[in-house]
Every structure is written in structure tokens, then in C-alpha cells.
Amino acid sequence: METVAAPSPNFDARPANTPIDILLLHYTGMETGAAAIARLCDPAAKVSAHYTVDEDGTIFSHVPEEARAWHAGVSFWAGARDVNGRSIGIEIVNPGHEFGYRSFPDAQIEAVIELSRKIISRRSIPPARVLGHSDVAPARKQDPGELFPWGELSLAGIGLWPQTRKNRLTVSFENGLRAFGYGLRPDMDVEPQTVVGAFQRHFRPARIDGAPDKECEAILATLLQEIDFKD
């Protein structure tokens, strides 16, 4: 795994006494990887991430993990509004839905897995807090999107990919989403179906329609078991 220094000036200090307990994955959503890296390092852009993983597996290091990179924007997860302050952000080169969304190459995913494993080990990040940008900002973002291989990452020990048999949701779907960490009103001004769509994009990408069904309920029940939720 080759790592290249590409320092960004776009960071500041993390809030005092705030744990680093979220790994947040993005796609770059630009036409080329070079354009994305240039933007992440441009002081005028005021955006950054800790790392970028190119399609050939090259990793670019932008911001020290101890600092707060500016990648999540307006976001929410499990009561936290400053997701940047407690997360490490990885940008994954992909043109995204605007410029020709496509599958992620094997070499790229292998590098994402290796990098993520090291971060998770260093920071003791729990599986339920390995998230996509769309999870924490569902009204604004779709990345890393429905083609991202969350299941493959889970098999490598990164994040959750639930088995759904014999699991029954014992609360309303909206309350279950809230208990898992998703932001709904009044925490975020976003329509419930948009949040359901973000959930589907991560955990049931075969159909993203914003309408919870029995399969979605079983998936959410499994996820809530992973965080020991009790209603």
C-alpha cells in the first residue's frame, strides 16, 4: 500500500475531550482523482479529508488524524452534530452520481480495507460507527453510494453488514433509525423517506425507494442488536 503525502491546509483543532470514534467514508464525486486531490488541498475550497484512496490503490495523506479535517459538513449521528470533530474521513476516488458513478476497482477497495483496519485498530472505532457520508447527511449526500461494497468490508472486519433472518423490529421503523444513530426531525430538518433512502443505500442497496418494508425492518433489527438496543 503506497502512501503519498499531499498535505492540506484545511483543518483545525478537534474539540477538547472528544473521542475519535467514527470512520466516515466518502466518494470524491469529481471527474478525476487529480481534480479531487487538488480541491482537498486548495485553501480556498475549505474542504479536506484525512486520506484519499485513488482507483489504483494509492493513498494520499492530507490531514493528521489528530486534527479535525473538514469533510462531513452539516451532519448528525447519534446525538453528535460536529461529526468532523470526532471522525476520520476517507475520500475514495469515484466520479459519483453526477459524473458517471461506477463500481470501485479491486485495488482501491483492498487499499480502503487495509487503511481502515489500521485506523479502526488505532482508534478502537466500533463497527456500528463505520459510516458513509449519506448516513450522516442524508438530505445532501449519496456517497459512497449503492455500488460501494459494504458487505466486503464487513467480511474484512470493517463496519456492519447484517444477516436478516429471524430478526423482528420491536419499535417503529423511524424510532429504530433514531436509536441506531440516524438524524430525523427535530435533530435534522430532513424528510423521513430521505433518511430511509440513506439507510437503504448503505444496508439494502438493491432497492432504494425511501419506503421501509419487511426486509428493511429485519435489517434494522439486526443492526440494533449489534448496538445492544433495548426498547
C-alpha positions in Angstrom: 0.0 0.0 0.0 1.7 3.2 -1.2 1.1 6.3 0.8 1.9 9.7 -0.7 2.0 13.0 1.3 -0.4 15.6 -0.1 -0.9 18.0 2.8 -4.0 20.1 3.1 -4.1 23.4 5.0 -7.8 22.9 5.6 -8.1 21.7 9.2 -8.2 22.9 12.7 -8.1 21.5 16.3 -10.5 18.9 17.4 -12.8 19.9 20.4 -11.2 19.1 23.7 -12.2 15.8 25.3 -14.0 14.5 22.2 -13.2 10.9 21.2 -12.3 9.9 17.7 -15.0 7.2 17.3 -16.4 7.5 13.7 -14.8 6.4 10.4 -16.6 8.2 7.7 -16.3 7.1 4.0 -17.0 9.3 1.0 -16.6 9.2 -2.7 -14.9 12.3 -4.3 -17.6 13.0 -6.8 -15.4 14.7 -9.3 -14.4 13.9 -12.8 -10.8 12.9 -11.9 -8.8 11.9 -8.9 -6.3 14.6 -9.6 -9.0 17.3 -9.6 -10.4 15.9 -6.3 -7.0 15.9 -4.6 -6.3 19.5 -5.8 -9.6 20.6 -4.3 -8.9 18.9 -1.0 -5.6 20.8 -0.8 -6.9 24.2 -2.0 -7.2 26.7 0.9 -10.0 28.5 -1.0 -12.1 25.3 -1.1 -12.2 25.0 2.7 -12.7 21.2 2.5 -10.4 18.3 3.3 -10.2 14.8 4.5 -7.6 12.8 6.3 -7.0 10.5 3.4 -7.9 9.9 -0.3 -7.7 6.5 -1.9 -7.2 6.5 -5.7 -8.5 3.9 -8.0 -5.1 2.2 -8.3 -4.9 1.8 -4.5 -2.5 4.8 -3.9 -3.3 6.5 -0.6 -2.8 10.3 -0.3 -2.4 11.6 3.3 -3.8 15.1 3.7 -4.5 15.9 7.4 -3.0 14.4 10.6 -5.5 12.1 12.3 -5.2 14.2 15.5 -6.6 17.2 13.7 -10.2 17.9 12.5 -10.5 17.7 8.8 -13.4 19.4 7.0 -15.3 16.6 5.2 -18.7 15.9 6.8 -20.3 19.4 6.6 -23.7 19.8 8.2 -24.2 16.4 9.7 -25.6 14.4 12.6 -25.1 11.0 14.1 -26.3 9.6 17.4 -26.6 13.0 19.0 -23.4 14.4 17.6 -23.6 17.5 15.4 -19.9 18.0 15.0 -19.2 14.8 13.1 -15.9 16.3 11.8 -14.8 16.7 15.4 -15.0 13.0 16.2 -14.3 11.3 12.9 -11.6 10.3 10.5 -12.6 10.9 6.8 -11.5 8.9 3.8 -12.3 10.1 0.3 -12.5 7.3 -2.3 -11.9 8.4 -5.9 -15.0 7.9 -7.9 -16.8 10.3 -10.2 -20.0 9.8 -8.3 -23.6 10.1 -9.4 -23.0 13.4 -11.2 -20.1 12.4 -13.4 -20.7 8.7 -14.1 -20.9 6.6 -11.0 -19.2 3.3 -11.4 -18.0 0.3 -9.4 -15.0 0.6 -7.2 -11.9 -1.3 -8.5 -10.5 -4.2 -6.5 -7.1 -2.5 -5.9 -8.9 0.5 -4.5 -11.1 -1.5 -2.1 -8.1 -3.5 -1.0 -6.4 -0.3 0.0 -9.5 1.1 1.7 -9.7 -2.1 3.7 -6.1 -2.0 4.8 -6.2 1.7 5.7 -9.5 1.3 7.5 -8.2 -1.6 9.5 -5.3 0.4 10.8 -7.5 3.4 11.7 -10.0 1.2 13.5 -7.2 -0.5 15.4 -5.6 2.7 16.4 -8.8 4.4 17.4 -10.9 1.5 18.7 -13.8 2.5 16.4 -16.8 0.2 16.8 -18.3 -1.5 13.7 -21.6 0.4 14.1 -19.7 3.7 13.7 -18.1 3.0 10.3 -20.4 5.1 8.2 -21.0 6.7 4.8 -21.4 10.4 4.2 -25.0 9.8 3.2 -25.7 8.2 6.7 -24.8 11.4 8.5 -26.1 13.9 5.8 -28.9 12.1 4.0 -30.6 15.3 2.7 -27.4 16.4 1.0 -25.3 13.4 0.1 -25.5 10.0 -1.6 -21.9 8.8 -1.2 -20.2 6.4 -1.2 -23.4 5.1 -2.8 -25.2 1.9 -3.6 -22.2 0.4 -5.5 -19.9 0.6 -2.5 -19.1 -3.0 -1.3 -20.1 -2.6 2.4 -20.5 -6.4 2.6 -17.0 -7.0 1.5 -15.7 -4.5 4.1 -17.7 -6.2 6.8 -16.2 -9.6 6.0 -12.8 -7.9 6.5 -13.9 -6.7 9.9 -14.9 -3.2 8.9 -18.4 -1.9 9.6 -21.7 -3.9 9.7 -23.4 -5.9 7.1 -26.4 -7.6 8.7 -27.8 -11.1 8.3 -31.5 -10.6 8.5 -33.2 -13.9 9.1 -35.5 -14.3 12.1 -35.0 -10.8 13.3 -38.0 -8.7 14.2 -38.2 -5.0 14.8 -39.9 -4.2 18.1 -40.2 -0.4 17.7 -41.4 1.8 14.9 -39.0 2.0 11.9 -38.5 5.7 12.5 -37.7 5.2 16.2 -35.4 2.3 15.2 -33.5 4.5 12.8 -33.2 7.2 15.5 -31.9 4.6 18.0 -29.3 3.4 15.6 -28.0 6.9 15.1 -29.7 8.5 12.1 -30.9 12.1 12.4 -34.5 12.8 11.9 -36.7 15.8 13.0 -36.2 17.6 15.3 -32.4 16.8 15.2 -32.2 17.3 11.4 -34.6 19.1 9.1 -35.0 16.2 6.6 -37.9 14.2 5.4 -38.2 10.7 6.9 -38.3 9.0 3.5 -34.9 10.7 2.7 -33.4 9.1 5.8 -34.9 5.7 4.9 -33.3 6.1 1.5 -29.9 6.7 3.1 -30.4 3.6 5.2 -31.3 1.6 2.2 -28.4 3.0 0.2 -26.0 1.6 2.9 -27.7 -1.5 4.1 -30.1 -2.6 1.3 -28.9 -1.1 -2.0 -30.9 -3.5 -4.2 -33.9 -1.2 -3.8 -33.7 2.5 -2.7 -37.2 3.8 -2.6 -37.5 5.5 0.8 -40.2 3.1 1.9 -39.4 0.7 4.7 -40.6 -2.9 4.1 -40.2 -6.2 5.9 -36.7 -6.7 4.7 -35.6 -3.2 5.8 -37.2 -3.9 9.2 -35.3 -7.2 9.6 -32.0 -5.5 8.7 -32.6 -2.6 11.1 -33.5 -5.1 13.9 -30.2 -6.9 13.3 -28.3 -3.6 13.4 -30.0 -2.6 16.7 -28.9 -5.9 18.2 -25.3 -5.0 17.3 -25.5 -1.9 19.5 -27.4 -3.8 22.2 -30.5 -1.6 21.8 -33.4 -2.4 24.2 -36.7 -0.7 23.7 
